[in-house]
């Protein structure tokens, strides 16, 4: 099955926590703090893979998590940073933020692109020692990794897109000018998925041709298969519009041409303005006078026109040579620019300092603040300096101000998750 859209959840690794440790060695007095830093969490990286052609791998596996960094250790040993999680996708895949639907990255080149960045490791207590605080009994927790939902959307990378009504000969043309072997039969929608074929023009010269299936009237609104696959035409540098010049199915080839172009315009104004070459197929099923009449109509309208009989390769060489010469004058395949910076709008960063305050029976409860658990795990309730550090976190995060607004008074009991303390001004 051809899958070209998928939604997945990404979670980069958390940074490791800093270590609280003191140097202990015989004959070494007052060794001091020597807690090491935590390691960095793993990034989530996307890379193009030419061996993949669909997003089928993402149909069932929807959640991707990178490893967390290791916690710091004694003797100033830094925890090991986690390896990056590399996700391979077909070349031409767009990565969009699921919430805003803005493009984060276009995976069309060979470079690896970080989409979710792992959290930094926390500092060990060695960093918090100074002249007036020589025995810090706290360390900094690791930062959480980025977390977000993304939409993967495949837009095939092709130089030439073949468009036209079903059963006009698009698949036949691809099969005779390239090594692609699409299914060919005399009925509509034989081709159910886009087919790519490499057309080789000689040593070191080639271009990619895509057979785009399912374009009929109403395709821009989703009729037939066209709505699903019109996105694959958007990157094409040149459109080759194939018509059935014989009208073998009772349709007028000029009306067919206008109908398909109207659907392109409904889908994308930019796409409708893309350069087109008109190719009249099935010339053997009509007379020369009809072919010349159709030719005159399109040439008078400013289009390049070619008459072919695809099954026997009549006229295909001239067409392919003209396509290659035209491509040499056109810009490269379209690449999409990022509309937001990677890891700029990640959900975890928005929720990093969120919390709620409620009162019950004269006591105050700070809830919905899972982020503070990582900090509390590094705090020693029996150490004054460690509690001072915890108080600074409560103030900087706005929890103290929220408690004051809720009416807290000196001596009231405050619960922060499972931690309970008496409020003191």
C-alpha positions in Angstrom: 0.0 0.0 0.0 1.2 3.5 -0.9 1.3 5.6 2.3 2.3 9.2 1.8 1.0 10.9 5.0 1.7 9.8 8.6 1.4 11.4 12.0 3.9 10.4 14.7 5.0 11.4 18.2 8.6 12.3 18.9 10.3 12.4 22.3 13.9 13.3 22.6 16.0 12.0 25.5 16.1 13.7 28.9 19.4 14.9 30.2 21.0 13.0 33.0 20.8 14.4 36.6 23.9 15.9 38.2 25.4 14.0 41.0 25.7 15.0 44.7 28.9 13.5 46.0 31.9 14.4 48.2 35.5 13.3 47.8 36.5 10.6 50.2 40.1 9.6 50.3 42.5 8.5 53.0 44.9 11.3 54.0 42.9 13.9 52.0 41.2 16.3 54.3 38.1 18.2 53.2 38.1 16.7 49.7 35.1 18.8 48.8 32.2 18.2 46.4 33.0 16.1 43.3 29.6 15.2 41.8 29.8 14.9 38.0 27.4 16.3 35.4 24.7 14.4 33.7 25.0 13.3 30.1 23.0 14.8 27.2 19.8 13.1 26.1 19.6 11.7 22.6 18.4 13.9 19.7 15.9 12.7 17.1 17.4 13.0 13.7 15.7 12.6 10.2 17.7 11.4 7.2 16.7 10.7 3.6 16.9 7.1 2.5 16.7 6.3 -1.3 15.7 2.7 -0.5 12.4 3.9 0.9 9.5 5.0 -1.4 6.5 5.3 1.0 5.8 6.1 4.6 4.3 2.6 5.3 6.8 2.0 8.1 5.1 4.7 10.1 1.6 3.3 9.7 1.8 1.1 12.8 4.7 2.5 14.8 3.6 6.0 15.8 5.9 6.8 18.8 9.6 7.4 18.7 11.7 8.0 21.8 15.4 8.6 22.1 17.4 7.4 25.1 18.0 9.5 28.2 21.5 10.7 29.2 23.2 8.9 32.1 23.3 10.5 35.5 26.5 12.1 36.7 28.8 10.0 38.9 31.3 10.5 41.8 34.8 11.7 41.3 33.7 14.4 38.8 32.7 11.7 36.2 30.2 13.0 33.6 27.4 10.6 32.7 27.4 9.2 29.2 25.5 11.1 26.6 22.8 9.1 24.7 23.1 8.2 21.1 20.9 10.1 18.6 17.8 8.3 17.3 18.0 8.4 13.4 14.7 8.0 11.6 15.0 7.3 7.9 12.3 8.5 5.5 11.9 8.6 1.7 13.7 11.5 0.0 11.2 14.4 -0.5 9.4 14.0 2.9 8.2 17.2 4.5 8.1 17.3 8.3 5.3 19.6 9.7 4.4 20.6 13.2 1.1 18.8 13.8 -0.4 21.7 15.8 0.4 24.6 13.4 0.9 22.6 10.2 3.9 24.7 9.4 6.9 23.1 7.7 9.8 22.3 10.0 12.1 20.7 7.5 12.2 19.3 3.9 14.2 16.0 3.9 15.4 16.2 0.3 19.2 16.5 0.7 21.8 14.2 2.2 22.3 16.0 5.4 20.9 14.8 8.7 18.4 17.3 10.3 17.7 17.4 14.1 13.9 17.8 14.7 13.8 17.1 18.4 16.8 18.0 20.6 17.8 16.1 23.7 17.9 17.8 27.0 21.3 19.0 28.5 22.7 17.2 31.5 22.4 18.7 34.9 25.4 20.1 36.8 26.8 18.1 39.6 27.3 19.7 43.0 31.0 20.5 42.2 29.7 23.5 40.3 27.8 25.0 43.3 30.7 25.3 45.7 32.1 28.7 46.6 33.8 30.5 49.5 30.6 30.8 51.6 29.0 27.5 50.4 31.7 24.8 50.6 29.4 21.8 50.9 26.5 22.1 48.5 24.2 19.1 49.0 22.2 19.6 45.8 22.7 19.2 42.1 20.8 20.4 39.1 18.5 17.9 37.3 18.8 17.2 33.6 16.7 19.2 31.2 13.8 17.4 29.5 14.1 16.5 25.9 11.8 18.1 23.3 8.5 16.4 22.7 6.1 17.1 19.8 3.7 15.5 17.3 4.7 15.9 13.6 3.1 15.1 10.3 5.2 13.4 7.7 4.1 14.2 4.1 5.8 12.7 1.1 6.1 14.9 -2.0 7.9 12.8 -4.6 11.1 14.3 -6.1 10.7 14.2 -9.9 11.7 16.5 -12.7 8.8 15.7 -15.0 5.2 14.9 -14.0 2.8 13.1 -16.4 -0.7 14.4 -16.0 -3.9 13.6 -17.8 -7.1 11.6 -17.6 -7.0 7.9 -16.8 -6.3 5.5 -19.6 -4.6 8.1 -21.9 -1.3 6.3 -21.9 0.8 7.8 -19.1 1.9 4.5 -17.8 2.7 3.2 -21.2 4.9 6.2 -21.9 6.8 5.8 -18.7 7.4 2.1 -19.4 8.8 2.7 -22.9 11.2 5.6 -22.1 12.5 4.3 -18.7 13.1 1.0 -16.8 9.9 1.5 -14.7 7.4 -1.3 -15.1 4.0 0.0 -14.1 0.8 -2.1 -14.4 -0.8 -1.4 -17.8 -4.4 -2.3 -18.7 -7.2 -0.9 -20.7 -9.4 0.3 -17.8 -9.5 3.4 -15.6 -7.3 3.6 -12.4 -5.0 0.8 -13.4 -2.3 2.9 -11.8 -3.1 3.3 -8.1 0.1 4.8 -6.9 2.6 7.3 -8.4 5.3 5.5 -10.5 8.8 7.0 -10.8 11.0 6.1 -13.8 14.6 7.3 -14.6 15.0 8.4 -18.2 18.7 8.0 -19.2 19.9 10.4 -21.9 23.5 9.1 -22.1 26.6 9.1 -19.9 25.9 11.2 -16.8 22.6 12.6 -18.0 19.2 11.6 -16.8 16.0 12.9 -15.4 13.1 11.4 -13.3 9.6 11.1 -14.7 6.6 10.5 -12.5 3.3 9.0 -13.6 0.7 10.7 -11.5 -2.5 8.6 -11.4 -6.2 9.4 -10.9 -6.7 12.9 -12.3 -10.3 13.4 -13.3 -12.9 16.2 -13.0 -13.3 17.1 -9.3 -9.8 15.9 -8.4 -9.0 19.2 -6.7 -11.9 18.5 -4.3 -10.9 14.8 -3.7 -12.8 13.0 -6.5 -11.1 9.9 -7.7 -7.5 9.4 -6.7 -6.3 12.9 -7.7 -6.6 14.7 -4.4 -4.3 12.2 -2.8 -1.6 12.4 -5.4 -1.7 16.0 -6.7 0.8 16.9 -3.9 3.4 14.7 -5.8 3.1 17.1 -8.8 4.1 20.1 -6.8 7.8 19.6 -7.0 7.9 18.8 -10.7 9.9 21.2 -12.8 7.9 20.4 -16.0 4.5 19.0 -16.6 3.8 16.7 -19.6 0.1 16.8 -20.3 -1.0 13.6 -22.2 -4.3 13.7 -24.1 -6.2 11.0 -26.0 -6.2 12.7 -29.4 -8.5 10.0 -30.9 -11.3 10.6 -28.4 -11.6 6.9 -28.1 -13.7 7.1 -24.9 -16.1 9.7 -26.3 -14.4 12.7 -24.7 -12.9 15.8 -26.5 -9.1 16.0 -26.0 -9.2 19.8 -25.8 -11.9 19.7 -23.1 -9.9 17.0 -21.2 -6.9 19.4 -21.2 -8.9 22.3 -19.9 -10.6 20.1 -17.2 -7.3 18.9 -15.8 -5.8 22.4 -15.8 -8.9 23.6 -13.9 -8.3 20.9 -11.3 -4.6 21.9 -11.0 -5.7 25.6 -10.5 -8.1 24.6 -7.7 -5.4 22.7 -5.9 -2.6 25.2 -6.4 -2.5 28.5 -8.3 1.3 28.1 -8.6 1.0 24.6 -10.0 -1.4 25.7 -12.7 1.2 28.1 -14.0 3.9 25.4 -14.3 5.3 25.0 -17.8 3.5 22.3 -19.8 4.2 20.3 -22.9 1.1 18.8 -24.7 1.5 15.2 -25.9 -1.2 13.7 -28.2 -1.2 9.9 -27.7 -3.2 7.2 -29.6 -2.6 8.9 -33.0 -3.0 5.5 -34.7 -6.7 5.5 -33.7 -7.6 8.6 -35.6 -6.7 10.4 -38.9 -4.0 12.9 -39.6 -6.5 15.7 -40.1 -7.8 15.4 -36.6 -4.3 15.3 -35.2 -3.3 18.5 -37.1 -6.5 20.2 -36.0 -5.6 19.5 -32.3 -2.0 20.5 -32.9 -3.0 23.9 -34.4 -5.2 24.6 -31.4 -2.4 24.0 -28.9 0.4 25.6 -30.8 -1.8 28.7 -31.4 -2.2 28.8 -27.6 1.6 28.8 -27.1 2.1 25.1 -26.1 4.8 22.8 -27.4 3.0 19.9 -29.1 4.1 16.3 -29.8 2.1 13.5 -31.5 3.1 10.0 -30.4 2.1 6.3 -30.4 3.6 5.2 -27.1 3.2 1.4 -27.4 5.4 1.3 -30.5 7.6 4.2 -29.4 6.6 6.3 -32.4 7.6 10.0 -31.7 8.9 9.2 -28.1 12.5 9.9 -28.9 11.8 13.5 -30.2 9.6 14.1 -27.1 12.3 12.9 -24.6 15.0 14.9 -26.3 12.8 18.0 -26.1 12.0 17.4 -22.4 15.7 17.0 -21.6 16.6 20.3 -23.5 13.7 22.1 -21.7 14.8 20.9 -18.2 18.3 22.3 -18.8 16.7 25.8 -18.9 14.6 25.3 -15.8 15.4 25.8 -12.1 16.2 22.7 -10.0 13.5 20.6 -8.3 11.6 22.7 -5.7 12.7 22.5 -2.1 10.6 23.9 0.7 12.0 26.3 3.2 11.4 25.8 6.9 8.5 28.0 8.2 9.6 27.5 11.8 13.0 26.6 13.3 13.4 23.0 14.3 12.7 22.4 18.0 11.3 26.0 18.3 7.7 25.3 19.3 8.0 22.0 21.1 5.2 21.3 23.6 7.5 20.4 26.5 9.0 23.9 26.4 5.6 25.5 26.7 4.6 23.3 29.6 8.0 23.3 31.4 6.8 25.7 34.2 3.1 25.1 34.3 1.3 24.3 37.5 -2.0 24.8 39.3 -2.8 25.9 42.9 -5.9 24.8 44.9 -6.9 25.1 48.5 -8.6 22.4 50.6 -9.4 22.6 54.4 -7.0 25.5 54.8 -4.1 23.8 53.1 -2.5 24.7 49.7 -1.8 22.1 47.0 0.5 22.8 44.1 -0.4 20.3 41.4 0.1 19.4 37.7 3.8 20.3 37.9 5.6 17.0 37.0 8.6 19.1 35.9 9.4 19.8 39.6 9.8 16.1 40.4 13.2 16.1 38.8 14.4 19.0 40.9 13.0 17.6 44.1 14.9 14.3 43.6 18.1 16.3 43.9 17.1 18.3 47.0 18.2 17.1 50.6 15.3 18.3 52.9 17.7 18.1 55.9 20.3 20.5 54.4 19.7 24.2 54.7 21.5 25.2 51.6 19.7 22.6 49.5 16.4 23.9 50.8 17.5 27.4 49.8 18.1 26.2 46.3 14.6 24.6 46.3 13.1 27.9 47.5 14.8 29.8 44.6 13.2 27.4 42.1 9.8 28.0 43.7 10.2 31.7 43.3 11.7 31.7 39.8 8.9 29.5 38.5 6.1 31.7 40.0 4.8 29.2 42.5 5.4 31.4 45.5 3.6 34.4 43.8 0.7 32.1 42.9 0.4 30.9 46.5 0.4 34.5 47.7 -2.4 35.4 45.3 -4.3 32.4 46.6 -4.1 33.8 50.1 -1.4 31.8 51.8 -0.3 33.0 55.2 2.7 32.3 57.4 2.4 28.9 59.0 0.0 27.4 56.4 0.8 24.0 55.1 1.8 23.7 51.4 1.9 20.5 49.4 4.1 20.3 46.3 3.3 16.8 44.9 4.3 14.5 47.8 6.5 17.1 49.5 4.9 19.0 52.4 6.3 22.1 54.1 5.2 25.0 56.3 5.1 28.4 54.5 7.4 31.0 56.1 7.6 34.6 54.9 
